[in-house]
Amino acid sequence: MANKKASESTSFQAEHGYGEEARNTRTFSPNPASNFLEVPEIFDPESIEIEIVSLTGTVIKNLPINNFKVDISDLARGAYFIITYSDEKKYKQLFIKQ
């Protein structure tokens, strides 16, 4: 089962143009998080847009970046996607709000 999951992850990344390097450098942390997600330094805060999206695809909010951090303190506990749009590319990561 673990091999299948790893294969699916690699397949998703290949399909969307993200390889091993991207996975390691575009990861928002900590995960799970309570108040803030740290924005990976590879993103330029001046040129990206960030959305928080529910698991059903509903956009919860658009967020500004302050000092490479995204404030998620007002979100209810649960699982969400954080989506970034940068240089005509889209990156999506699942995170848990505690």
MODELLER restraints for C-alpha pairs under 7 A, 6 or more apart:
rsr = mdl.restraints
at = mdl.atoms
rsr.add(forms.Gaussian(group=physical.xy_distance, feature=features.Distance(at['CA:13:A'], at['CA:19:A']), mean=5.77, stdev=0.5))
rsr.add(forms.Gaussian(group=physical.xy_distance, feature=features.Distance(at['CA:25:A'], at['CA:40:A']), mean=6.64, stdev=0.5))
rsr.add(forms.Gaussian(group=physical.xy_distance, feature=features.Distance(at['CA:25:A'], at['CA:42:A']), mean=6.75, stdev=0.5))
rsr.add(forms.Gaussian(group=physical.xy_distance, feature=features.Distance(at['CA:26:A'], at['CA:40:A']), mean=5.57, stdev=0.5))
rsr.add(forms.Gaussian(group=physical.xy_distance, feature=features.Distance(at['CA:26:A'], at['CA:42:A']), mean=6.77, stdev=0.5))
rsr.add(forms.Gaussian(group=physical.xy_distance, feature=features.Distance(at['CA:27:A'], at['CA:40:A']), mean=6.31, stdev=0.5))
rsr.add(forms.Gaussian(group=physical.xy_distance, feature=features.Distance(at['CA:28:A'], at['CA:37:A']), mean=6.03, stdev=0.5))
rsr.add(forms.Gaussian(group=physical.xy_distance, feature=features.Distance(at['CA:28:A'], at['CA:38:A']), mean=5.60, stdev=0.5))
rsr.add(forms.Gaussian(group=physical.xy_distance, feature=features.Distance(at['CA:28:A'], at['CA:39:A']), mean=5.52, stdev=0.5))
rsr.add(forms.Gaussian(group=physical.xy_distance, feature=features.Distance(at['CA:28:A'], at['CA:40:A']), mean=6.03, stdev=0.5))
rsr.add(forms.Gaussian(group=physical.xy_distance, feature=features.Distance(at['CA:29:A'], at['CA:37:A']), mean=5.39, stdev=0.5))
rsr.add(forms.Gaussian(group=physical.xy_distance, feature=features.Distance(at['CA:29:A'], at['CA:38:A']), mean=5.29, stdev=0.5))
rsr.add(forms.Gaussian(group=physical.xy_distance, feature=features.Distance(at['CA:30:A'], at['CA:37:A']), mean=6.14, stdev=0.5))
rsr.add(forms.Gaussian(group=physical.xy_distance, feature=features.Distance(at['CA:30:A'], at['CA:38:A']), mean=6.98, stdev=0.5))
rsr.add(forms.Gaussian(group=physical.xy_distance, feature=features.Distance(at['CA:31:A'], at['CA:95:A']), mean=5.77, stdev=0.5))
rsr.add(forms.Gaussian(group=physical.xy_distance, feature=features.Distance(at['CA:31:A'], at['CA:96:A']), mean=6.10, stdev=0.5))
rsr.add(forms.Gaussian(group=physical.xy_distance, feature=features.Distance(at['CA:32:A'], at['CA:95:A']), mean=6.16, stdev=0.5))
rsr.add(forms.Gaussian(group=physical.xy_distance, feature=features.Distance(at['CA:32:A'], at['CA:96:A']), mean=4.55, stdev=0.5))
rsr.add(forms.Gaussian(group=physical.xy_distance, feature=features.Distance(at['CA:32:A'], at['CA:97:A']), mean=5.81, stdev=0.5))
rsr.add(forms.Gaussian(group=physical.xy_distance, feature=features.Distance(at['CA:32:A'], at['CA:98:A']), mean=6.36, stdev=0.5))
rsr.add(forms.Gaussian(group=physical.xy_distance, feature=features.Distance(at['CA:33:A'], at['CA:96:A']), mean=6.29, stdev=0.5))
rsr.add(forms.Gaussian(group=physical.xy_distance, feature=features.Distance(at['CA:33:A'], at['CA:97:A']), mean=5.18, stdev=0.5))
rsr.add(forms.Gaussian(group=physical.xy_distance, feature=features.Distance(at['CA:33:A'], at['CA:98:A']), mean=5.78, stdev=0.5))
rsr.add(forms.Gaussian(group=physical.xy_distance, feature=features.Distance(at['CA:34:A'], at['CA:73:A']), mean=6.26, stdev=0.5))
rsr.add(forms.Gaussian(group=physical.xy_distance, feature=features.Distance(at['CA:34:A'], at['CA:97:A']), mean=5.62, stdev=0.5))
rsr.add(forms.Gaussian(group=physical.xy_distance, feature=features.Distance(at['CA:34:A'], at['CA:98:A']), mean=4.91, stdev=0.5))
rsr.add(forms.Gaussian(group=physical.xy_distance, feature=features.Distance(at['CA:35:A'], at['CA:71:A']), mean=6.00, stdev=0.5))
rsr.add(forms.Gaussian(group=physical.xy_distance, feature=features.Distance(at['CA:35:A'], at['CA:72:A']), mean=5.16, stdev=0.5))
rsr.add(forms.Gaussian(group=physical.xy_distance, feature=features.Distance(at['CA:35:A'], at['CA:73:A']), mean=4.09, stdev=0.5))
rsr.add(forms.Gaussian(group=physical.xy_distance, feature=features.Distance(at['CA:36:A'], at['CA:69:A']), mean=6.10, stdev=0.5))
rsr.add(forms.Gaussian(group=physical.xy_distance, feature=features.Distance(at['CA:36:A'], at['CA:70:A']), mean=5.36, stdev=0.5))
rsr.add(forms.Gaussian(group=physical.xy_distance, feature=features.Distance(at['CA:36:A'], at['CA:71:A']), mean=4.66, stdev=0.5))
rsr.add(forms.Gaussian(group=physical.xy_distance, feature=features.Distance(at['CA:36:A'], at['CA:72:A']), mean=5.36, stdev=0.5))
rsr.add(forms.Gaussian(group=physical.xy_distance, feature=features.Distance(at['CA:36:A'], at['CA:73:A']), mean=6.63, stdev=0.5))
rsr.add(forms.Gaussian(group=physical.xy_distance, feature=features.Distance(at['CA:37:A'], at['CA:69:A']), mean=5.59, stdev=0.5))
rsr.add(forms.Gaussian(group=physical.xy_distance, feature=features.Distance(at['CA:37:A'], at['CA:70:A']), mean=5.15, stdev=0.5))
rsr.add(forms.Gaussian(group=physical.xy_distance, feature=features.Distance(at['CA:37:A'], at['CA:71:A']), mean=6.76, stdev=0.5))
rsr.add(forms.Gaussian(group=physical.xy_distance, feature=features.Distance(at['CA:38:A'], at['CA:68:A']), mean=5.82, stdev=0.5))
rsr.add(forms.Gaussian(group=physical.xy_distance, feature=features.Distance(at['CA:38:A'], at['CA:69:A']), mean=4.50, stdev=0.5))
rsr.add(forms.Gaussian(group=physical.xy_distance, feature=features.Distance(at['CA:38:A'], at['CA:70:A']), mean=6.40, stdev=0.5))
rsr.add(forms.Gaussian(group=physical.xy_distance, feature=features.Distance(at['CA:39:A'], at['CA:68:A']), mean=4.83, stdev=0.5))
rsr.add(forms.Gaussian(group=physical.xy_distance, feature=features.Distance(at['CA:39:A'], at['CA:69:A']), mean=5.47, stdev=0.5))
rsr.add(forms.Gaussian(group=physical.xy_distance, feature=features.Distance(at['CA:39:A'], at['CA:70:A']), mean=6.98, stdev=0.5))
rsr.add(forms.Gaussian(group=physical.xy_distance, feature=features.Distance(at['CA:45:A'], at['CA:65:A']), mean=6.18, stdev=0.5))
rsr.add(forms.Gaussian(group=physical.xy_distance, feature=features.Distance(at['CA:47:A'], at['CA:86:A']), mean=6.34, stdev=0.5))
rsr.add(forms.Gaussian(group=physical.xy_distance, feature=features.Distance(at['CA:48:A'], at['CA:84:A']), mean=6.41, stdev=0.5))
rsr.add(forms.Gaussian(group=physical.xy_distance, feature=features.Distance(at['CA:48:A'], at['CA:85:A']), mean=5.48, stdev=0.5))
rsr.add(forms.Gaussian(group=physical.xy_distance, feature=features.Distance(at['CA:48:A'], at['CA:86:A']), mean=4.72, stdev=0.5))
rsr.add(forms.Gaussian(group=physical.xy_distance, feature=features.Distance(at['CA:49:A'], at['CA:84:A']), mean=5.54, stdev=0.5))
rsr.add(forms.Gaussian(group=physical.xy_distance, feature=features.Distance(at['CA:49:A'], at['CA:85:A']), mean=5.17, stdev=0.5))
rsr.add(forms.Gaussian(group=physical.xy_distance, feature=features.Distance(at['CA:49:A'], at['CA:86:A']), mean=6.83, stdev=0.5))
rsr.add(forms.Gaussian(group=physical.xy_distance, feature=features.Distance(at['CA:50:A'], at['CA:62:A']), mean=5.77, stdev=0.5))
rsr.add(forms.Gaussian(group=physical.xy_distance, feature=features.Distance(at['CA:50:A'], at['CA:63:A']), mean=5.49, stdev=0.5))
rsr.add(forms.Gaussian(group=physical.xy_distance, feature=features.Distance(at['CA:50:A'], at['CA:82:A']), mean=6.88, stdev=0.5))
rsr.add(forms.Gaussian(group=physical.xy_distance, feature=features.Distance(at['CA:50:A'], at['CA:83:A']), mean=5.60, stdev=0.5))
rsr.add(forms.Gaussian(group=physical.xy_distance, feature=features.Distance(at['CA:50:A'], at['CA:84:A']), mean=4.60, stdev=0.5))
rsr.add(forms.Gaussian(group=physical.xy_distance, feature=features.Distance(at['CA:50:A'], at['CA:85:A']), mean=6.59, stdev=0.5))
rsr.add(forms.Gaussian(group=physical.xy_distance, feature=features.Distance(at['CA:51:A'], at['CA:59:A']), mean=6.76, stdev=0.5))
rsr.add(forms.Gaussian(group=physical.xy_distance, feature=features.Distance(at['CA:51:A'], at['CA:61:A']), mean=5.76, stdev=0.5))
rsr.add(forms.Gaussian(group=physical.xy_distance, feature=features.Distance(at['CA:51:A'], at['CA:62:A']), mean=4.46, stdev=0.5))
rsr.add(forms.Gaussian(group=physical.xy_distance, feature=features.Distance(at['CA:51:A'], at['CA:63:A']), mean=6.06, stdev=0.5))
rsr.add(forms.Gaussian(group=physical.xy_distance, feature=features.Distance(at['CA:51:A'], at['CA:82:A']), mean=5.80, stdev=0.5))
rsr.add(forms.Gaussian(group=physical.xy_distance, feature=features.Distance(at['CA:51:A'], at['CA:83:A']), mean=5.18, stdev=0.5))
rsr.add(forms.Gaussian(group=physical.xy_distance, feature=features.Distance(at['CA:51:A'], at['CA:84:A']), mean=6.58, stdev=0.5))
rsr.add(forms.Gaussian(group=physical.xy_distance, feature=features.Distance(at['CA:52:A'], at['CA:59:A']), mean=6.06, stdev=0.5))
rsr.add(forms.Gaussian(group=physical.xy_distance, feature=features.Distance(at['CA:52:A'], at['CA:60:A']), mean=5.48, stdev=0.5))
rsr.add(forms.Gaussian(group=physical.xy_distance, feature=features.Distance(at['CA:52:A'], at['CA:61:A']), mean=5.43, stdev=0.5))
rsr.add(forms.Gaussian(group=physical.xy_distance, feature=features.Distance(at['CA:52:A'], at['CA:62:A']), mean=6.45, stdev=0.5))
rsr.add(forms.Gaussian(group=physical.xy_distance, feature=features.Distance(at['CA:52:A'], at['CA:80:A']), mean=6.66, stdev=0.5))
rsr.add(forms.Gaussian(group=physical.xy_distance, feature=features.Distance(at['CA:52:A'], at['CA:81:A']), mean=5.77, stdev=0.5))
rsr.add(forms.Gaussian(group=physical.xy_distance, feature=features.Distance(at['CA:52:A'], at['CA:82:A']), mean=4.75, stdev=0.5))
rsr.add(forms.Gaussian(group=physical.xy_distance, feature=features.Distance(at['CA:52:A'], at['CA:83:A']), mean=6.40, stdev=0.5))
rsr.add(forms.Gaussian(group=physical.xy_distance, feature=features.Distance(at['CA:53:A'], at['CA:59:A']), mean=4.39, stdev=0.5))
rsr.add(forms.Gaussian(group=physical.xy_distance, feature=features.Distance(at['CA:53:A'], at['CA:60:A']), mean=5.29, stdev=0.5))
rsr.add(forms.Gaussian(group=physical.xy_distance, feature=features.Distance(at['CA:53:A'], at['CA:80:A']), mean=5.76, stdev=0.5))
rsr.add(forms.Gaussian(group=physical.xy_distance, feature=features.Distance(at['CA:53:A'], at['CA:81:A']), mean=5.09, stdev=0.5))
rsr.add(forms.Gaussian(group=physical.xy_distance, feature=features.Distance(at['CA:53:A'], at['CA:82:A']), mean=6.37, stdev=0.5))
rsr.add(forms.Gaussian(group=physical.xy_distance, feature=features.Distance(at['CA:54:A'], at['CA:60:A']), mean=6.57, stdev=0.5))
rsr.add(forms.Gaussian(group=physical.xy_distance, feature=features.Distance(at['CA:54:A'], at['CA:80:A']), mean=4.95, stdev=0.5))
rsr.add(forms.Gaussian(group=physical.xy_distance, feature=features.Distance(at['CA:54:A'], at['CA:81:A']), mean=6.32, stdev=0.5))
rsr.add(forms.Gaussian(group=physical.xy_distance, feature=features.Distance(at['CA:55:A'], at['CA:79:A']), mean=6.94, stdev=0.5))
rsr.add(forms.Gaussian(group=physical.xy_distance, feature=features.Distance(at['CA:55:A'], at['CA:80:A']), mean=5.81, stdev=0.5))
rsr.add(forms.Gaussian(group=physical.xy_distance, feature=features.Distance(at['CA:55:A'], at['CA:81:A']), mean=6.85, stdev=0.5))
rsr.add(forms.Gaussian(group=physical.xy_distance, feature=features.Distance(at['CA:63:A'], at['CA:70:A']), mean=6.87, stdev=0.5))
rsr.add(forms.Gaussian(group=physical.xy_distance, feature=features.Distance(at['CA:64:A'], at['CA:70:A']), mean=6.86, stdev=0.5))
rsr.add(forms.Gaussian(group=physical.xy_distance, feature=features.Distance(at['CA:77:A'], at['CA:97:A']), mean=4.99, stdev=0.5))
rsr.add(forms.Gaussian(group=physical.xy_distance, feature=features.Distance(at['CA:77:A'], at['CA:98:A']), mean=5.08, stdev=0.5))
rsr.add(forms.Gaussian(group=physical.xy_distance, feature=features.Distance(at['CA:78:A'], at['CA:96:A']), mean=5.73, stdev=0.5))
rsr.add(forms.Gaussian(group=physical.xy_distance, feature=features.Distance(at['CA:78:A'], at['CA:97:A']), mean=5.26, stdev=0.5))
rsr.add(forms.Gaussian(group=physical.xy_distance, feature=features.Distance(at['CA:78:A'], at['CA:98:A']), mean=6.79, stdev=0.5))
rsr.add(forms.Gaussian(group=physical.xy_distance, feature=features.Distance(at['CA:79:A'], at['CA:94:A']), mean=6.99, stdev=0.5))
rsr.add(forms.Gaussian(group=physical.xy_distance, feature=features.Distance(at['CA:79:A'], at['CA:95:A']), mean=5.80, stdev=0.5))
rsr.add(forms.Gaussian(group=physical.xy_distance, feature=features.Distance(at['CA:79:A'], at['CA:96:A']), mean=4.52, stdev=0.5))
rsr.add(forms.Gaussian(group=physical.xy_distance, feature=features.Distance(at['CA:79:A'], at['CA:97:A']), mean=6.17, stdev=0.5))
rsr.add(forms.Gaussian(group=physical.xy_distance, feature=features.Distance(at['CA:80:A'], at['CA:94:A']), mean=5.75, stdev=0.5))
rsr.add(forms.Gaussian(group=physical.xy_distance, feature=features.Distance(at['CA:80:A'], at['CA:95:A']), mean=5.51, stdev=0.5))
rsr.add(forms.Gaussian(group=physical.xy_distance, feature=features.Distance(at['CA:80:A'], at['CA:96:A']), mean=6.35, stdev=0.5))
rsr.add(forms.Gaussian(group=physical.xy_distance, feature=features.Distance(at['CA:81:A'], at['CA:92:A']), mean=6.38, stdev=0.5))
rsr.add(forms.Gaussian(group=physical.xy_distance, feature=features.Distance(at['CA:81:A'], at['CA:93:A']), mean=5.40, stdev=0.5))
rsr.add(forms.Gaussian(group=physical.xy_distance, feature=features.Distance(at['CA:81:A'], at['CA:94:A']), mean=4.41, stdev=0.5))
rsr.add(forms.Gaussian(group=physical.xy_distance, feature=features.Distance(at['CA:81:A'], at['CA:95:A']), mean=6.01, stdev=0.5))
rsr.add(forms.Gaussian(group=physical.xy_distance, feature=features.Distance(at['CA:82:A'], at['CA:92:A']), mean=5.76, stdev=0.5))
rsr.add(forms.Gaussian(group=physical.xy_distance, feature=features.Distance(at['CA:82:A'], at['CA:93:A']), mean=5.39, stdev=0.5))
rsr.add(forms.Gaussian(group=physical.xy_distance, feature=features.Distance(at['CA:82:A'], at['CA:94:A']), mean=6.42, stdev=0.5))
rsr.add(forms.Gaussian(group=physical.xy_distance, feature=features.Distance(at['CA:83:A'], at['CA:90:A']), mean=6.90, stdev=0.5))
rsr.add(forms.Gaussian(group=physical.xy_distance, feature=features.Distance(at['CA:83:A'], at['CA:91:A']), mean=5.62, stdev=0.5))
rsr.add(forms.Gaussian(group=physical.xy_distance, feature=features.Distance(at['CA:83:A'], at['CA:92:A']), mean=4.45, stdev=0.5))
rsr.add(forms.Gaussian(group=physical.xy_distance, feature=features.Distance(at['CA:83:A'], at['CA:93:A']), mean=6.55, stdev=0.5))
rsr.add(forms.Gaussian(group=physical.xy_distance, feature=features.Distance(at['CA:84:A'], at['CA:90:A']), mean=5.67, stdev=0.5))
rsr.add(forms.Gaussian(group=physical.xy_distance, feature=features.Distance(at['CA:84:A'], at['CA:91:A']), mean=5.24, stdev=0.5))
rsr.add(forms.Gaussian(group=physical.xy_distance, feature=features.Distance(at['CA:84:A'], at['CA:92:A']), mean=6.56, stdev=0.5))
rsr.add(forms.Gaussian(group=physical.xy_distance, feature=features.Distance(at['CA:85:A'], at['CA:91:A']), mean=6.67, stdev=0.5))
